[in-house]
Amino acid sequence: MDFPPFEHLLYYERVHGARLNISYSNIREFRLDGFRRGLPKNLDLNWTFRNGTPGLRELIAKRHRTSSRHVLVTTGATEANFLVNASLVRPKDRVLVDIPIYSPLRDVPRGVGANVVEIPRACKDGWRLDLDRWRKLAGRRARLLVFANLNNPTSTALTRSDLRELADIAEECDGHVLVDETFRELAFEDAPPSATEFGHRMIALSTVTKVCGLGTLRVGWIVGAPDLLDRFAGLKDYTTGGGSVLSQTIATWALSRWDFFLRRARRILDVNRKIAADALREMPALEEGVPSRGSVLFPHCSVHVAKLADRLLRQYKTVIAEGRFFGVPDHFRLGLGGETWGMRPAALPTSTNADRHPDWFTALVRPRNRLAEFSCRRKCSCGTRSSKARPRGPSE
């Protein structure tokens, strides 16, 4: 095995002390006292369940409309992704990966020796999925087809018909479809179905991290056919074993209140979507609207993203996630699930009314009048070109 560096994670380690990080994909953090309950005093700290505690597995199964025998609890979605790839993929196997995508979904199969074929979508087409291309590239020999639903970073959804056709493609090539469903229910009443509703070749993974803001629990899961779960659990015996009973107990509390967490997420996202939409209208260098679902957006930027990210970090102590982490370098990811800060005037006045925006989006508006320095009119790597006017500098 030879894994590429996890550049996105390493970048976050480097910028951890920044004043603002407006790139995170999770909903605002939730604190232990918010549960208004204490850990059981008789909780056995010497024993854990190999596949996860029974109560937690039942609650997870309910979210995927299946039974608990189809659920394996893991140490986060990251371990879930590793277990699936390390169990199913062999060196030189063909793995097809949707692009843009969260980098471990692309790089873990590469690390176990797969021949990874990236299949990019185009933002000019609304990130439309080209199923004919997937069918052609899968042929008769693709081992794994990899997606996120909702997509991270674009928040686009795989529809019921998309999932049904992907299941057919997997049958034709004698492979499997892996779908990261971490953000699926952040489409709320428009949430797509779980991939596992479409047959034994479909595998879903997810976590409590993003919807609940409970990242340090490191509780995720895999949902799939029982024979596959047996293979994944056999490998998990050599990675993390049964996982933390403390984390799984708190995760059980969270899954028991899942509707509360969805309502909480929706309140936060509704406010921040409006803030983002208002702010983006004043930034002609950024293209693409604010999605109606999910917790992230991924605008195309007509200026040099790496230089913009560097300026935001140096001058404003503000972090964005460069598109290179997701395979599309002239975009960047913004998160919508964070704290909505109080209003205060912009430190650097512009010709816009940016002073009415909360500080975490104002940080992007402020440098607007300087973006012309980084003007980059080359064709977008996802297949489009900026159609907006070049941002005007202070002297223009």
WOBELSUL-V656886 format. One record per backbone hydrogen bond with DSSP energy under -1.0 kcal/mol. CO is the residue of the C=O (numbers start at 1). NH is the residue of the N-H. If there is no record, write none. Layout:
co: <CO,CO>
nh: <NH,NH>
This chain:
co: <5,6,7,8,9,10,11,15,20,22,31,32,40,51,53,54,55,56,57,58,59,60,61,67,68,70,72,74,74,76,77,78,79,80,81,82,83,84,85,90,93,94,94,95,96,97,99,102,103,103,104,107,108,109,110,111,113,114,115,117,119,122,122,123,129,130,131,132,133,134,135,138,138,143,144,145,146,147,151,156,159,160,161,162,163,164,165,166,167,168,169,170,176,177,178,179,180,181,183,184,185,186,187,188,194,195,199,201,203,204,205,206,208,209,209,210,213,214,215,219,220,221,222,223,225,226,227,228,229,230,231,232,233,235,236,236,240,244,245,246,247,248,249,250,251,252,255,257,258,259,260,261,262,263,264,265,266,267,268,269,270,271,272,273,274,275,276,277,279,280,283,285,287,295,297,299,300,302,304,305,306,307,308,309,310,311,312,312,317,319,321,322,323,323,326,328,330,331,333,334,337,353,354,358,358,359,361,361,362,365,367,368,370,371,372,374,380,384,393>
nh: <7,10,11,12,13,14,15,18,319,335,34,35,43,73,57,58,59,60,61,62,63,64,66,70,71,224,222,76,220,80,81,82,83,84,85,86,87,88,89,93,115,143,144,117,146,119,121,105,106,107,108,111,112,114,113,2,92,116,95,97,99,125,127,126,131,134,135,136,137,138,139,141,142,176,96,178,98,180,155,151,163,164,165,166,167,168,169,170,171,172,173,175,145,203,147,205,149,184,186,187,188,294,190,191,197,198,202,177,179,223,181,221,212,213,214,27,30,217,218,208,74,206,72,204,229,230,231,232,233,234,235,236,237,238,239,241,243,248,249,250,251,252,253,254,255,256,258,261,262,263,264,265,266,267,268,269,270,271,272,273,274,275,276,277,278,279,280,281,282,283,286,302,300,336,334,332,287,376,308,309,310,311,312,313,314,315,316,318,20,22,333,325,326,328,101,331,301,323,321,297,28,356,357,361,362,363,364,365,366,368,370,371,373,374,375,304,383,380,396>
